[in-house]
Amino acid sequence: MKKWIFSLGLLMLGFSQMKAAYILIPMDAETQTNHLKAYGITYWVLEKGVEAWWFLNYRGGSFCFQQNAVFEKECKTRGVNYEVIADAQFNNIVAEIGNPEVNMDAIKLEVAPKIAVYTPDIDKYGNKIQPWDDAVTLVLTYAEIPYETIYDRDVLEEKLHLYDWLHLHHEDFTGQYGRFYRSYHNTPWYKEQVARSEADAKALGFEKVSQLKLAVVKKIREYVAGGGFMFAMCSATDTYDIALAADGVDICAEMYDGDPIDPNAPDKLNFTNTFAFENFSLTRNPLEYEYSTIDNNRGRNVNPENDYFSLFDFSAKWDPVPTMLTQNHTRTVKGFMGQTTAFVNDYIKPSVLILGENKPANESRYIHGTFGEGFWTWYGGHDPEDYRHFVNDPETDLNLHPTSPGYRLILNNVLFPAAKKKKRKT
C-alpha cells in the first residue's frame, strides 16, 4: 500500500510540474562523474514502480525516466549528473536511436530485479568468514542497490525461485577449499572454513563437501534453466563447470576429502554437462593453486601495464542482450587478476558468446550464454580496481573509482533482468 501511495504521489507531482518532462542520466565519459551510482538511481526508480529507459549506445548507455522533484533530489544527493529534457527532446532522442542506420536501441526497464548473493557471509561470532572481498557486494553497496545473502541450505531448500538474479563469487564448487591448502592450511580462517563446510555437508545429508557443492551446482542449473539470471566471477566460474563435468567422479585429493582422487578422473569428465567449457584438463598437483587448464593464469605473459581487454561491439537492434551487457563509456577495460583470471579461448564452447577478449593472449575475460529459459554471464578476475588482490588485503574504496569501466560491467548484469518482465513466484 505504501509503495502504491508513493507511486501515485510521484505521478501527481509530475503532472503538477513540467508536462511530460524526463530525466536523462548520461553515461558518457565526458559528462557523467559517477557512473556506478547512476545504476543505483535507475534501480531505485524501478523500485518506486516507475519504468525507465536504457538507451543502448547513446552517450555511453544512458538512462531515462519521467521527471519529478523527488527523482532530481535523489540524483543530487547521490552525486549523479543528470539533465532535464522536455517531451520534444525525448522524442527526438528516441527517433535518433530508432534510425536503422545507427547502432542504438531503446530498451524499457520494467521491474527492479530481486538480487541474491551466494556467500557464507558471517560466522557464528559475527565475523566475516572469508578473508577477501566480493567485488559485486562492494559495488551493490556503493550503488545503493539492495541484495540478500543465501548459501547452501537456502539453495537446497528451493529458495532460489524467490530471486531474479543470482551472484556467485570466489566459491570453489569442486570441494577443494580454493586449493589454498599449501599456503594457508594452518591459518585459523582456513581451518574454520573446512570445519564449517564439513559440518554443513553432514547436516544436509552429504558425506563430503564436494557432494554438497555438486548438489548446489545442480540446483543453480535448474534455476537458470527455469529462467533465472546467474552471474559469476573469479573461481566461481571455472569450478562451476568443473563440478558439472566431474559429476560422479572423485577429483579431490586426500587432504580435501579424506581419500585419494580417482586415478581415471581425467578420462571420466563429461563436457556435455558444462555451461561454457570443454576439453580442458584437470591440474593433477593438488597443492597447485589452480584447478584446470581453463584459467590462463599459469605462465600468462602479460605485462600489468598493458593488461587490457576489449569489449565487442554488437548490433543493438539485433543483439540487444550482449549490447546491454557491454554498455560502457570505453571499449577498452583494464584487466585484473584473480584465482581465475581469464579463460583460455581453446576451451570455450562454440555456443558461448565472448563479450570481452584479450586476443593477443588468446583469452576471454567476459563471456555469456543461455541455458534453458535463463541466462548466465561469467567475468574473470577478482576486483576490477585492484589488479592483484591478495588474501586479507583491505577492500577497495569505490569512492575513489566512481567511473570504473570494469565495475560497470557488473552493474550491466544487475539491471539486465529488469529489461525482461518476469513474474516472481511467492
FIVEXMAR-505031 format. One record per residue (C-alpha): residue number from 1; x, y, z; residue in three letters. Coordinates in nm, 3 decimals, padded with zeros to 5 digits, m for minus. Example, Ala and Ser with C-alpha at 12.3 -4.5 7.8 and 13.67 -1.06 7.14 Angstrom:
<recs>
1 / 01.230 / m00.450 / 00.780 / Ala
2 / 01.367 / m00.106 / 00.714 / Ser
</recs>
This chain:
<recs>
1 / 00.000 / 00.000 / 00.000 / Met
2 / 00.280 / 00.244 / 00.090 / Lys
3 / 00.452 / 00.175 / m00.243 / Lys
4 / 00.124 / 00.240 / m00.428 / Trp
5 / 00.069 / 00.569 / m00.245 / Ile
6 / 00.428 / 00.677 / m00.313 / Phe
7 / 00.393 / 00.597 / m00.685 / Ser
8 / 00.065 / 00.788 / m00.702 / Leu
9 / 00.230 / 01.083 / m00.532 / Gly
10 / 00.513 / 01.081 / m00.783 / Leu
11 / 00.266 / 01.072 / m01.069 / Leu
12 / 00.066 / 01.366 / m00.933 / Met
13 / 00.385 / 01.559 / m00.866 / Leu
14 / 00.497 / 01.503 / m01.223 / Gly
15 / 00.172 / 01.644 / m01.361 / Phe
16 / 00.195 / 01.947 / m01.135 / Ser
17 / 00.535 / 02.035 / m01.277 / Gln
18 / 00.671 / 02.020 / m01.629 / Met
19 / 00.434 / 01.824 / m01.851 / Lys
20 / 00.589 / 01.501 / m01.986 / Ala
21 / 00.944 / 01.606 / m01.893 / Ala
22 / 01.214 / 01.346 / m01.845 / Tyr
23 / 01.537 / 01.300 / m01.652 / Ile
24 / 01.822 / 01.185 / m01.873 / Leu
25 / 02.123 / 01.033 / m01.698 / Ile
26 / 02.409 / 01.049 / m01.949 / Pro
27 / 02.668 / 00.773 / m01.917 / Met
28 / 02.945 / 00.904 / m02.141 / Asp
29 / 03.294 / 00.972 / m02.009 / Ala
30 / 03.272 / 01.347 / m02.066 / Glu
31 / 02.951 / 01.417 / m01.873 / Thr
32 / 02.894 / 01.157 / m01.602 / Gln
33 / 03.109 / 01.179 / m01.290 / Thr
34 / 02.959 / 00.881 / m01.107 / Asn
35 / 02.865 / 00.601 / m01.344 / His
36 / 02.827 / 00.344 / m01.067 / Leu
37 / 02.571 / 00.534 / m00.860 / Lys
38 / 02.376 / 00.608 / m01.180 / Ala
39 / 02.280 / 00.241 / m01.190 / Tyr
40 / 02.163 / 00.268 / m00.830 / Gly
41 / 01.945 / 00.566 / m00.917 / Ile
42 / 01.785 / 00.375 / m01.203 / Thr
43 / 01.727 / 00.072 / m00.981 / Tyr
44 / 01.574 / 00.298 / m00.715 / Trp
45 / 01.335 / 00.450 / m00.971 / Val
46 / 01.225 / 00.100 / m01.076 / Leu
47 / 01.169 / 00.011 / m00.710 / Glu
48 / 00.923 / 00.302 / m00.689 / Lys
49 / 00.713 / 00.144 / m00.963 / Gly
50 / 00.826 / 00.383 / m01.237 / Val
51 / 00.954 / 00.241 / m01.565 / Glu
52 / 01.280 / 00.361 / m01.715 / Ala
53 / 01.457 / 00.351 / m02.050 / Trp
54 / 01.803 / 00.222 / m02.123 / Trp
55 / 01.935 / 00.398 / m02.433 / Phe
56 / 02.187 / 00.146 / m02.564 / Leu
57 / 02.498 / 00.303 / m02.721 / Asn
58 / 02.354 / 00.653 / m02.673 / Tyr
59 / 02.609 / 00.859 / m02.478 / Arg
60 / 02.762 / 00.555 / m02.315 / Gly
61 / 02.435 / 00.371 / m02.247 / Gly
62 / 02.225 / 00.643 / m02.084 / Ser
63 / 01.919 / 00.602 / m01.863 / Phe
64 / 01.598 / 00.799 / m01.882 / Cys
65 / 01.275 / 00.820 / m01.681 / Phe
66 / 00.994 / 01.062 / m01.602 / Gln
67 / 01.099 / 01.380 / m01.429 / Gln
68 / 00.986 / 01.496 / m01.087 / Asn
69 / 01.142 / 01.682 / m00.796 / Ala
70 / 01.187 / 01.367 / m00.587 / Val
71 / 01.398 / 01.198 / m00.853 / Phe
72 / 01.600 / 01.513 / m00.913 / Glu
73 / 01.673 / 01.545 / m00.542 / Lys
74 / 01.790 / 01.183 / m00.526 / Glu
75 / 02.027 / 01.237 / m00.819 / Cys
76 / 02.175 / 01.540 / m00.644 / Lys
77 / 02.202 / 01.356 / m00.312 / Thr
78 / 02.392 / 01.066 / m00.470 / Arg
79 / 02.611 / 01.288 / m00.687 / Gly
80 / 02.480 / 01.163 / m01.021 / Val
81 / 02.484 / 01.406 / m01.312 / Asn
82 / 02.153 / 01.439 / m01.495 / Tyr
83 / 01.972 / 01.656 / m01.748 / Glu
84 / 01.606 / 01.753 / m01.755 / Val
85 / 01.469 / 01.727 / m02.106 / Ile
86 / 01.131 / 01.821 / m02.244 / Ala
87 / 00.893 / 01.585 / m02.418 / Asp
88 / 01.005 / 01.704 / m02.760 / Ala
89 / 01.372 / 01.639 / m02.677 / Gln
90 / 01.287 / 01.292 / m02.552 / Phe
91 / 01.100 / 01.216 / m02.874 / Asn
92 / 01.394 / 01.343 / m03.078 / Asn
93 / 01.633 / 01.114 / m02.891 / Ile
94 / 01.403 / 00.816 / m02.940 / Val
95 / 01.378 / 00.899 / m03.310 / Ala
96 / 01.755 / 00.927 / m03.337 / Glu
97 / 01.801 / 00.595 / m03.164 / Ile
98 / 01.537 / 00.434 / m03.383 / Gly
99 / 01.714 / 00.530 / m03.705 / Asn
100 / 01.803 / 00.197 / m03.872 / Pro
101 / 02.136 / 00.347 / m03.981 / Glu
102 / 02.266 / 00.393 / m03.626 / Val
103 / 02.376 / 00.120 / m03.383 / Asn
104 / 02.147 / 00.217 / m03.094 / Met
105 / 01.830 / 00.092 / m02.933 / Asp
106 / 01.590 / 00.191 / m02.656 / Ala
107 / 01.517 / m00.081 / m02.402 / Ile
108 / 01.240 / m00.039 / m02.147 / Lys
109 / 01.328 / m00.139 / m01.791 / Leu
110 / 01.018 / m00.254 / m01.608 / Glu
111 / 01.074 / m00.413 / m01.266 / Val
112 / 01.364 / m00.390 / m01.022 / Ala
113 / 01.510 / m00.743 / m01.002 / Pro
114 / 01.535 / m00.910 / m00.663 / Lys
115 / 01.902 / m00.993 / m00.603 / Ile
116 / 02.065 / m01.280 / m00.417 / Ala
117 / 02.435 / m01.313 / m00.341 / Val
118 / 02.558 / m01.667 / m00.273 / Tyr
119 / 02.803 / m01.629 / 00.014 / Thr
120 / 02.873 / m01.782 / 00.359 / Pro
121 / 02.850 / m01.423 / 00.484 / Asp
122 / 02.945 / m01.425 / 00.857 / Ile
123 / 03.032 / m01.687 / 01.117 / Asp
124 / 02.856 / m01.756 / 01.447 / Lys
125 / 03.060 / m01.479 / 01.612 / Tyr
126 / 02.952 / m01.218 / 01.359 / Gly
127 / 03.288 / m01.211 / 01.180 / Asn
128 / 03.334 / m01.220 / 00.805 / Lys
129 / 03.420 / m01.580 / 00.718 / Ile
130 / 03.628 / m01.531 / 00.406 / Gln
131 / 03.943 / m01.314 / 00.425 / Pro
132 / 03.876 / m01.147 / 00.091 / Trp
133 / 03.618 / m00.915 / m00.057 / Asp
134 / 03.347 / m00.962 / m00.314 / Asp
135 / 03.350 / m00.706 / m00.595 / Ala
136 / 02.977 / m00.746 / m00.655 / Val
137 / 02.870 / m00.682 / m00.297 / Thr
138 / 03.111 / m00.387 / m00.287 / Leu
139 / 02.956 / m00.225 / m00.592 / Val
140 / 02.599 / m00.310 / m00.494 / Leu
141 / 02.657 / m00.142 / m00.158 / Thr
142 / 02.824 / 00.158 / m00.319 / Tyr
143 / 02.548 / 00.196 / m00.578 / Ala
144 / 02.287 / 00.152 / m00.301 / Glu
145 / 02.124 / m00.146 / m00.468 / Ile
146 / 01.970 / m00.386 / m00.212 / Pro
147 / 02.052 / m00.755 / m00.204 / Tyr
148 / 02.005 / m01.059 / 00.018 / Glu
149 / 02.257 / m01.330 / 00.101 / Thr
150 / 02.190 / m01.701 / 00.062 / Ile
151 / 02.404 / m02.012 / 00.094 / Tyr
152 / 02.393 / m02.389 / 00.055 / Asp
153 / 02.095 / m02.466 / 00.278 / Arg
154 / 01.887 / m02.193 / 00.112 / Asp
155 / 01.970 / m02.327 / m00.233 / Val
156 / 01.885 / m02.685 / m00.143 / Leu
157 / 01.563 / m02.571 / 00.024 / Glu
158 / 01.443 / m02.433 / m00.312 / Glu
159 / 01.468 / m02.063 / m00.223 / Lys
160 / 01.634 / m01.957 / m00.548 / Leu
161 / 01.297 / m01.907 / m00.713 / His
162 / 01.241 / m01.606 / m00.488 / Leu
163 / 01.512 / m01.414 / m00.675 / Tyr
164 / 01.555 / m01.282 / m01.027 / Asp
165 / 01.935 / m01.253 / m01.022 / Trp
166 / 02.196 / m01.467 / m00.851 / Leu
167 / 02.562 / m01.385 / m00.799 / His
168 / 02.841 / m01.635 / m00.727 / Leu
169 / 03.186 / m01.511 / m00.630 / His
170 / 03.513 / m01.682 / m00.540 / His
171 / 03.341 / m02.007 / m00.448 / Glu
172 / 03.512 / m02.341 / m00.505 / Asp
173 / 03.235 / m02.572 / m00.622 / Phe
174 / 03.475 / m02.868 / m00.651 / Thr
175 / 03.509 / m02.906 / m00.273 / Gly
176 / 03.884 / m02.832 / m00.264 / Gln
177 / 03.859 / m02.522 / m00.044 / Tyr
178 / 04.000 / m02.295 / m00.311 / Gly
179 / 04.318 / m02.503 / m00.327 / Arg
180 / 04.459 / m02.283 / m00.052 / Phe
181 / 04.600 / m02.584 / 00.132 / Tyr
182 / 04.971 / m02.533 / 00.067 / Arg
183 / 04.981 / m02.168 / 00.176 / Ser
184 / 04.701 / m02.140 / 00.431 / Tyr
185 / 04.604 / m02.477 / 00.578 / His
186 / 04.745 / m02.379 / 00.921 / Asn
187 / 04.566 / m02.044 / 00.937 / Thr
188 / 04.259 / m02.004 / 01.162 / Pro
189 / 04.034 / m01.886 / 00.877 / Trp
190 / 04.118 / m02.192 / 00.663 / Tyr
191 / 04.057 / m02.433 / 00.950 / Lys
192 / 03.728 / m02.257 / 01.027 / Glu
193 / 03.622 / m02.282 / 00.663 / Gln
194 / 03.695 / m02.655 / 00.648 / Val
195 / 03.520 / m02.726 / 00.978 / Ala
196 / 03.215 / m02.521 / 00.883 / Arg
197 / 03.191 / m02.676 / 00.536 / Ser
198 / 03.219 / m03.031 / 00.666 / Glu
199 / 02.960 / m02.963 / 00.936 / Ala
200 / 02.723 / m02.811 / 00.681 / Asp
201 / 02.766 / m03.107 / 00.446 / Ala
202 / 02.691 / m03.356 / 00.725 / Lys
203 / 02.390 / m03.157 / 00.845 / Ala
204 / 02.249 / m03.152 / 00.493 / Leu
205 / 02.296 / m03.526 / 00.446 / Gly
206 / 02.621 / m03.547 / 00.247 / Phe
207 / 02.936 / m03.744 / 00.326 / Glu
208 / 03.165 / m03.496 / 00.153 / Lys
209 / 03.175 / m03.123 / 00.088 / Val
210 / 03.229 / m03.194 / m00.283 / Ser
211 / 02.897 / m03.382 / m00.292 / Gln
212 / 02.719 / m03.091 / m00.124 / Leu
213 / 02.867 / m02.842 / m00.370 / Lys
214 / 02.766 / m03.060 / m00.666 / Leu
215 / 02.409 / m03.068 / m00.538 / Ala
216 / 02.417 / m02.687 / m00.508 / Val
217 / 02.556 / m02.653 / m00.860 / Val
218 / 02.272 / m02.869 / m00.995 / Lys
219 / 02.010 / m02.661 / m00.814 / Lys
220 / 02.159 / m02.346 / m00.962 / Ile
221 / 02.148 / m02.511 / m01.304 / Arg
222 / 01.777 / m02.578 / m01.252 / Glu
223 / 01.731 / m02.215 / m01.150 / Tyr
224 / 01.893 / m02.091 / m01.472 / Val
225 / 01.702 / m02.341 / m01.686 / Ala
226 / 01.379 / m02.210 / m01.537 / Gly
227 / 01.452 / m01.853 / m01.641 / Gly
228 / 01.696 / m01.725 / m01.379 / Gly
229 / 01.989 / m01.491 / m01.435 / Phe
230 / 02.322 / m01.614 / m01.296 / Met
231 / 02.637 / m01.402 / m01.276 / Phe
232 / 02.971 / m01.539 / m01.154 / Ala
233 / 03.323 / m01.406 / m01.106 / Met
234 / 03.668 / m01.542 / m01.028 / Cys
235 / 03.683 / m01.911 / m00.929 / Ser
236 / 03.305 / m01.948 / m00.917 / Ala
237 / 03.319 / m01.962 / m01.297 / Thr
238 / 03.550 / m02.250 / m01.387 / Asp
239 / 03.486 / m02.452 / m01.069 / Thr
240 / 03.115 / m02.446 / m01.151 / Tyr
241 / 03.179 / m02.618 / m01.484 / Asp
242 / 03.446 / m02.849 / m01.342 / Ile
243 / 03.196 / m02.971 / m01.081 / Ala
244 / 02.938 / m03.041 / m01.352 / Leu
245 / 03.192 / m03.219 / m01.572 / Ala
246 / 03.307 / m03.432 / m01.277 / Ala
247 / 02.958 / m03.539 / m01.168 / Asp
248 / 03.005 / m03.880 / m01.003 / Gly
249 / 03.385 / m03.865 / m01.022 / Val
250 / 03.616 / m03.808 / m00.723 / Asp
251 / 03.857 / m03.529 / m00.825 / Ile
252 / 03.955 / m03.429 / m00.470 / Cys
253 / 04.288 / m03.536 / m00.321 / Ala
254 / 04.311 / m03.685 / 00.028 / Glu
255 / 04.382 / m03.359 / 00.210 / Met
256 / 04.048 / m03.225 / 00.083 / Tyr
257 / 03.807 / m03.516 / 00.132 / Asp
258 / 03.995 / m03.788 / 00.318 / Gly
259 / 04.053 / m04.029 / 00.031 / Asp
260 / 04.258 / m04.028 / m00.293 / Pro
261 / 04.149 / m03.885 / m00.623 / Ile
262 / 04.008 / m04.129 / m00.879 / Asp
263 / 04.317 / m04.213 / m01.090 / Pro
264 / 04.099 / m04.222 / m01.401 / Asn
265 / 03.923 / m03.894 / m01.324 / Ala
266 / 04.069 / m03.702 / m01.623 / Pro
267 / 03.917 / m03.956 / m01.863 / Asp
268 / 03.578 / m03.954 / m01.694 / Lys
269 / 03.493 / m03.584 / m01.733 / Leu
270 / 03.163 / m03.527 / m01.914 / Asn
271 / 03.177 / m03.196 / m02.104 / Phe
272 / 02.818 / m03.225 / m02.223 / Thr
273 / 02.717 / m03.125 / m01.868 / Asn
274 / 02.901 / m02.792 / m01.870 / Thr
275 / 02.781 / m02.440 / m01.948 / Phe
276 / 03.091 / m02.283 / m02.101 / Ala
277 / 03.399 / m02.503 / m02.121 / Phe
278 / 03.504 / m02.828 / m02.285 / Glu
279 / 03.811 / m03.045 / m02.347 / Asn
280 / 04.001 / m02.897 / m02.054 / Phe
281 / 04.239 / m03.095 / m01.832 / Ser
282 / 04.246 / m03.104 / m01.453 / Leu
283 / 04.553 / m02.981 / m01.268 / Thr
284 / 04.695 / m03.301 / m01.123 / Arg
285 / 04.906 / m03.149 / m00.843 / Asn
286 / 04.661 / m03.100 / m00.551 / Pro
287 / 04.893 / m02.842 / m00.394 / Leu
288 / 04.895 / m02.616 / m00.700 / Glu
289 / 04.686 / m02.300 / m00.677 / Tyr
290 / 04.499 / m02.386 / m00.996 / Glu
291 / 04.211 / m02.617 / m01.081 / Tyr
292 / 04.247 / m02.686 / m01.451 / Ser
293 / 04.375 / m02.560 / m01.784 / Thr
294 / 04.069 / m02.334 / m01.825 / Ile
295 / 04.232 / m02.043 / m01.645 / Asp
296 / 04.503 / m01.858 / m01.838 / Asn
297 / 04.684 / m01.761 / m01.518 / Asn
298 / 04.960 / m02.020 / m01.544 / Arg
299 / 05.251 / m01.883 / m01.749 / Gly
300 / 05.045 / m01.582 / m01.852 / Arg
301 / 05.292 / m01.345 / m02.015 / Asn
302 / 05.101 / m01.017 / m01.995 / Val
303 / 05.264 / m00.701 / m01.864 / Asn
304 / 05.039 / m00.548 / m01.595 / Pro
305 / 05.083 / m00.206 / m01.753 / Glu
306 / 04.948 / m00.341 / m02.081 / Asn
307 / 04.683 / m00.573 / m01.940 / Asp
308 / 04.361 / m00.465 / m02.110 / Tyr
309 / 04.073 / m00.642 / m02.276 / Phe
310 / 03.840 / m00.516 / m02.546 / Ser
311 / 03.462 / m00.524 / m02.543 / Leu
312 / 03.298 / m00.642 / m02.861 / Phe
313 / 03.056 / m00.419 / m03.049 / Asp
314 / 02.720 / m00.584 / m03.105 / Phe
315 / 02.418 / m00.474 / m03.307 / Ser
316 / 02.192 / m00.301 / m03.056 / Ala
317 / 01.880 / m00.360 / m03.262 / Lys
318 / 01.951 / m00.724 / m03.348 / Trp
319 / 02.153 / m00.834 / m03.043 / Asp
320 / 02.016 / m00.630 / m02.750 / Pro
321 / 02.125 / m00.877 / m02.480 / Val
322 / 02.503 / m00.866 / m02.541 / Pro
323 / 02.471 / m00.495 / m02.618 / Thr
324 / 02.321 / m00.436 / m02.273 / Met
325 / 02.592 / m00.640 / m02.106 / Leu
326 / 02.874 / m00.444 / m02.273 / Thr
327 / 02.744 / m00.089 / m02.223 / Gln
328 / 03.032 / 00.136 / m02.120 / Asn
329 / 03.197 / 00.471 / m02.174 / His
330 / 03.502 / 00.294 / m02.318 / Thr
331 / 03.553 / m00.021 / m02.525 / Arg
332 / 03.888 / m00.098 / m02.357 / Thr
333 / 03.884 / m00.215 / m01.997 / Val
334 / 04.182 / m00.256 / m01.764 / Lys
335 / 04.249 / m00.619 / m01.679 / Gly
336 / 04.278 / m00.754 / m01.325 / Phe
337 / 04.394 / m01.079 / m01.168 / Met
338 / 04.208 / m01.340 / m00.967 / Gly
339 / 04.230 / m01.703 / m00.874 / Gln
340 / 04.059 / m01.744 / m01.209 / Thr
341 / 04.184 / m01.453 / m01.417 / Thr
342 / 04.086 / m01.530 / m01.775 / Ala
343 / 03.951 / m01.814 / m01.985 / Phe
344 / 04.169 / m01.981 / m02.246 / Val
345 / 03.981 / m01.945 / m02.574 / Asn
346 / 04.069 / m02.300 / m02.680 / Asp
347 / 03.843 / m02.444 / m02.408 / Tyr
348 / 03.537 / m02.224 / m02.463 / Ile
349 / 03.242 / m02.394 / m02.631 / Lys
350 / 03.142 / m02.260 / m02.975 / Pro
351 / 02.794 / m02.176 / m02.844 / Ser
352 / 02.933 / m01.931 / m02.587 / Val
353 / 02.925 / m01.561 / m02.668 / Leu
354 / 03.251 / m01.379 / m02.599 / Ile
355 / 03.183 / m01.027 / m02.471 / Leu
356 / 03.537 / m00.917 / m02.381 / Gly
357 / 03.866 / m01.057 / m02.504 / Glu
358 / 04.241 / m01.010 / m02.492 / Asn
359 / 04.308 / m01.159 / m02.833 / Lys
360 / 04.692 / m01.149 / m02.828 / Pro
361 / 04.684 / m01.351 / m02.504 / Ala
362 / 04.428 / m01.597 / m02.651 / Asn
363 / 04.198 / m01.534 / m02.356 / Glu
364 / 03.845 / m01.414 / m02.286 / Ser
365 / 03.761 / m01.216 / m01.975 / Arg
366 / 03.385 / m01.178 / m02.008 / Tyr
367 / 03.152 / m01.442 / m02.157 / Ile
368 / 02.780 / m01.507 / m02.179 / His
369 / 02.539 / m01.782 / m02.267 / Gly
370 / 02.191 / m01.924 / m02.227 / Thr
371 / 02.067 / m02.242 / m02.065 / Phe
372 / 01.704 / m02.340 / m02.094 / Gly
373 / 01.497 / m02.027 / m02.039 / Glu
374 / 01.769 / m01.845 / m01.846 / Gly
375 / 02.098 / m01.662 / m01.887 / Phe
376 / 02.444 / m01.675 / m01.736 / Trp
377 / 02.741 / m01.436 / m01.753 / Thr
378 / 03.093 / m01.510 / m01.628 / Trp
379 / 03.359 / m01.249 / m01.559 / Tyr
380 / 03.722 / m01.347 / m01.495 / Gly
381 / 03.926 / m01.183 / m01.219 / Gly
382 / 03.859 / m01.074 / m00.861 / His
383 / 03.842 / m00.693 / m00.831 / Asp
384 / 03.830 / m00.458 / m01.133 / Pro
385 / 04.011 / m00.182 / m00.944 / Glu
386 / 04.270 / m00.388 / m00.757 / Asp
387 / 04.499 / m00.554 / m01.008 / Tyr
388 / 04.633 / m00.825 / m00.777 / Arg
389 / 04.411 / m00.862 / m00.470 / His
390 / 04.567 / m01.083 / m00.203 / Phe
391 / 04.411 / m01.264 / 00.091 / Val
392 / 04.348 / m01.019 / 00.379 / Asn
393 / 04.404 / m00.711 / 00.160 / Asp
394 / 04.177 / m00.418 / 00.251 / Pro
395 / 03.865 / m00.379 / 00.043 / Glu
396 / 03.857 / m00.137 / m00.248 / Thr
397 / 03.715 / 00.209 / m00.174 / Asp
398 / 03.482 / 00.274 / m00.467 / Leu
399 / 03.460 / 00.640 / m00.373 / Asn
400 / 03.799 / 00.652 / m00.547 / Leu
401 / 03.666 / 00.476 / m00.859 / His
402 / 03.314 / 00.611 / m00.930 / Pro
403 / 03.361 / 00.584 / m01.307 / Thr
404 / 03.517 / 00.235 / m01.315 / Ser
405 / 03.455 / 00.065 / m01.653 / Pro
406 / 03.530 / m00.276 / m01.500 / Gly
407 / 03.268 / m00.233 / m01.230 / Tyr
408 / 03.017 / m00.103 / m01.483 / Arg
409 / 03.017 / m00.446 / m01.648 / Leu
410 / 02.895 / m00.598 / m01.319 / Ile
411 / 02.613 / m00.345 / m01.291 / Leu
412 / 02.506 / m00.403 / m01.650 / Asn
413 / 02.424 / m00.756 / m01.541 / Asn
414 / 02.234 / m00.632 / m01.235 / Val
415 / 01.994 / m00.427 / m01.448 / Leu
416 / 01.975 / m00.683 / m01.728 / Phe
417 / 01.681 / m00.879 / m01.576 / Pro
418 / 01.478 / m00.558 / m01.549 / Ala
419 / 01.462 / m00.548 / m01.929 / Ala
420 / 01.253 / m00.864 / m01.930 / Lys
421 / 00.928 / m00.860 / m01.737 / Lys
422 / 00.925 / m01.157 / m01.500 / Lys
423 / 00.653 / m01.270 / m01.264 / Lys
424 / 00.828 / m01.375 / m00.946 / Arg
425 / 00.692 / m01.669 / m00.751 / Lys
426 / 00.592 / m01.615 / m00.391 / Thr
</recs>
